[in-house]
Amino acid sequence: MKKYSVFCAVLCVAMLFTGCKSKESSYKQAYLKAKQQEEAQQAVAPAATETNVVTPMVQKPATNTQVVDNADNIAVRQENVTVVNGAGLKNFSVVVGSFSLKANAEGLQQTLKNEGYEAQVVMNNNVSPVMYRVVATTFDNKADAAASRNGLQTKYPGAWLLYAK
């Protein structure tokens, strides 16, 4: 009797595993249904892109434009500054220090003057707190200012170019 019950249990397990097999036809039907949906979406998509409407661009005359040549890719910061101590700025200047205290800016200015530079202190009121910029050199063109900045960056690593408005 024990052998008979074991045999029946094995037979039931075998029927359970073989009876639940998915048929190839059901996989094929699911694949074909997905394929039809994909084809339907592709047929609708081109029609949607063809109906896009683009508004025509209206040309307006430029009344007051400033062309800044940056073909050389040299970064220049543009600020409204006033000269506090010095002879005056040209178009492009090399800034080697920025301070919130005027005394610190004047100390660096004196150091630069001792090194032979005609250093100046300028003030930017548009930022809070007011910043005093120490300008080591000033030039009419950008290329000369960039060359001077490159030379000053060995001793003053944060040197940058200023275009005074």
C-alpha positions in Angstrom: 0.0 0.0 0.0 2.9 2.3 0.8 4.3 1.8 -2.7 1.0 2.5 -4.3 0.6 5.9 -2.5 4.2 6.9 -3.4 3.5 5.9 -7.0 0.3 8.0 -7.1 2.0 11.0 -5.6 4.8 10.8 -8.2 2.2 10.5 -10.9 0.3 13.5 -9.7 3.4 15.6 -9.5 4.4 14.5 -13.1 0.9 15.5 -14.4 1.1 18.8 -12.5 4.4 19.8 -14.2 3.4 18.6 -17.7 -0.1 20.0 -17.6 1.0 23.6 -16.9 3.3 24.0 -19.9 2.7 27.0 -22.1 2.1 26.2 -25.6 4.1 27.7 -28.4 1.0 29.0 -30.1 0.2 31.3 -27.1 3.7 32.9 -27.3 3.2 33.4 -31.0 -0.2 35.0 -30.5 1.3 37.5 -27.9 4.2 38.3 -30.3 1.9 39.0 -33.2 -0.3 41.2 -31.1 2.7 43.3 -29.9 3.9 43.5 -33.5 0.6 44.9 -34.7 0.5 47.5 -32.0 4.0 48.6 -32.8 3.2 48.9 -36.5 0.1 50.9 -35.7 2.1 53.4 -33.6 4.7 53.8 -36.4 1.9 54.5 -38.8 0.4 57.3 -36.6 3.8 58.9 -35.6 4.8 60.3 -39.0 1.4 61.9 -39.4 1.8 63.7 -36.1 5.2 65.1 -37.1 3.9 66.4 -40.4 1.2 68.6 -38.7 3.6 70.7 -36.6 3.2 74.4 -37.2 6.1 76.7 -36.9 5.6 80.4 -36.3 7.6 82.6 -38.7 10.4 84.5 -37.2 10.0 88.3 -37.2 13.2 90.2 -37.9 13.7 93.3 -35.7 16.4 95.9 -36.4 19.2 96.1 -33.8 19.0 99.5 -32.3 21.9 99.5 -29.9 24.1 96.5 -29.8 27.6 96.1 -28.5 29.8 93.5 -30.3 32.3 92.0 -28.1 35.0 89.9 -29.9 35.6 86.7 -27.9 37.1 84.7 -30.7 40.2 84.1 -28.6 38.1 82.6 -25.8 39.6 84.7 -23.1 37.2 85.3 -20.2 36.6 89.0 -19.4 34.5 90.2 -16.5 32.5 93.4 -17.2 31.9 95.7 -14.2 31.0 99.4 -13.5 33.9 100.7 -11.5 35.2 104.1 -10.4 38.9 104.9 -9.9 39.7 105.4 -6.2 43.5 105.8 -6.4 45.4 105.9 -9.7 45.8 107.5 -13.1 42.7 106.0 -14.8 41.7 102.8 -16.6 41.8 101.9 -20.3 39.4 99.4 -21.9 41.0 96.2 -20.4 42.7 95.8 -17.0 44.3 93.0 -15.1 42.9 92.7 -11.6 45.2 90.9 -9.1 43.3 91.3 -5.9 39.8 92.1 -4.6 39.2 93.4 -1.0 36.3 94.6 1.0 38.6 96.9 3.0 40.2 99.8 1.2 43.3 99.7 3.3 44.1 96.1 2.2 43.7 97.1 -1.4 46.0 100.1 -1.0 48.6 97.8 0.7 48.6 95.5 -2.4 48.8 98.6 -4.6 51.9 99.8 -2.8 53.5 96.3 -3.2 52.8 96.4 -6.9 54.2 99.9 -7.2 57.4 98.8 -5.5 57.7 96.0 -8.1 57.4 98.6 -10.9 53.8 98.4 -11.9 51.5 101.5 -12.1 48.9 99.9 -9.9 45.5 101.4 -9.2 42.6 100.8 -6.9 39.1 100.9 -8.3 35.8 100.5 -6.5 32.7 98.4 -7.5 29.6 99.8 -5.8 27.2 97.3 -7.5 28.1 94.4 -5.2 27.5 94.1 -1.5 29.8 94.6 0.3 31.6 97.2 -1.8 34.7 95.6 -3.4 38.0 97.3 -4.0 39.8 95.9 -7.0 43.6 96.2 -7.4 44.5 96.7 -11.0 48.1 95.9 -11.8 48.1 96.9 -15.5 45.6 98.4 -18.0 45.6 98.2 -21.8 43.6 99.4 -24.8 43.3 95.9 -26.4 42.4 92.6 -25.0 45.4 90.6 -26.4 47.9 92.8 -24.5 45.9 92.6 -21.3 45.7 88.8 -21.6 49.5 88.5 -22.1 50.0 90.7 -19.0 47.6 88.6 -17.0 49.4 85.4 -18.0 52.6 86.8 -16.7 51.1 88.0 -13.5 49.4 84.7 -12.7 52.6 83.1 -11.6 52.8 85.5 -8.6 49.1 86.3 -8.4 47.3 83.1 -9.3 43.8 84.6 -9.2 44.5 87.4 -11.7 41.6 88.1 -14.1 40.6 90.6 -16.9 38.2 93.5 -16.3 36.4 95.4 -19.0 35.4 98.7 -17.4 32.1 100.0 -18.5 
